[in-house]
Amino acid sequence: MGKVTVAATVVCAAAVCAAAALVVRRRMKSTGRWARAVAILKEMEEKCGTPIGKLRQVADAMTVEMHAGLASEGGSKLKMLISYVDNLPTGDEKGLFYALDLGGTNFRVLRVQLGGREGRVVKQEFEEVSIPPHLMTGSSHELFDYIAAALAKFVATEGEGFHVSPGRQRELGFTFSFPVRQTSIASGDLIKWTKGFSIEDTVGEDVVGELTKAMERIGLDMRVAALVNDTIGTLAGGRYHNKDAIAAVILGTGTNAAYVERAHAIPKWHGLLPKSGEMVINMEWGNFRSSHLPLTEYDEALDTESLNPGEQVAILMCQFHVTIAYIDSFIDSHNARAVLADF
């Protein structure tokens, strides 16, 4: 667990530094003001620096929080959510499978025909659908009706090469990339929205139930067989192609990690130990905070303009420092533009 934490921390820090430097360099070099831009970057480097010693401190702090989160609910800044996924793909799977991936301003619907160990991925198709901004802050009913309608439209285009096994209902894997407290492999209550969503009547509700009701309202005959987040989905995809995959990290609009834990090392798990002896843990490490993480005036300025002012700076969110959304906002923030405008 410690090695995974150290490696992920190094990747996060490297991604921030490389992306910020590249974007600023491209913008400034074209204007002939490179020398002054270097001075700005030097200042940023000093304020945002993450030398190896600091990274090890952050990694050690995260390891402590991981153990605390596995011990009890609410005992850590990391939620360390039990996913109920105790078996990952082996490559032997056969049949037609659908997937819905909701994790940002767009969602994707996908179908894949698997042919087992020999055939692997026989055929796959997907579509990406944009979510209108008003639905991200509207009602649960409106959002899930919109998603179900898009899914039904996609199912209607199912053509040659895809076939449901006789006597079986179409099954859907639901990738829902927001904090959820799962109660089974196919049910989970939304803890809170992130990534620009703010729909109050969904919080505390079973998101699978919300989707199922929306599908029933339009007569779509499909069963949600599994609920996972994008990080666990990425881990499952990695295991499908490589039996040694044990962890996955997402660096996108948000950031998160999931990994395979020994079931007996999870004190807060009160059920029967799974036959596999393993359980996938959804860390939800966007909530991680540490005094070792750098905090600058740029962070404070971006926090003021965020959807939840005061929250992110107060807890020094890991998510606020390493995601694409943060890097892009950092470069385009009012403070950054004001400084660069002086040149």
Buried (B, 14 or more C-beta within 10 A) or exposed (E): BEEBBBEBBBEBBEBBBEBBBEBBBEEBEEEEBEEBBEEBBEEBEEEBEBEEEBBBBBBBBBBBBBBBBBBEEEBBBBBBBBBBBBBBBEBEBBBBBBBBBBBBEEBBBBBBBBEEEEEEEBBBBEBEBEBEEEBBBBEBBBBBBBBBBBBBBBBEEBEEEBEBEEEEEBBBBBBBBBBBBBBEBBBBBBBEBBBBBBBEEBEEBBBBBBBBBBBEEEEBEBBBBBBBBBBBBBBBBBBBEEEEBBBBBBBBBBBBBBBBBEBEBBEEBEEEBBEEEBBBBBBBBBBBBBEBBBBBEBBBBBBEEBEEEEEBBEBBBBBBBBBBBBBBBBBEBEBBEEBBEEB
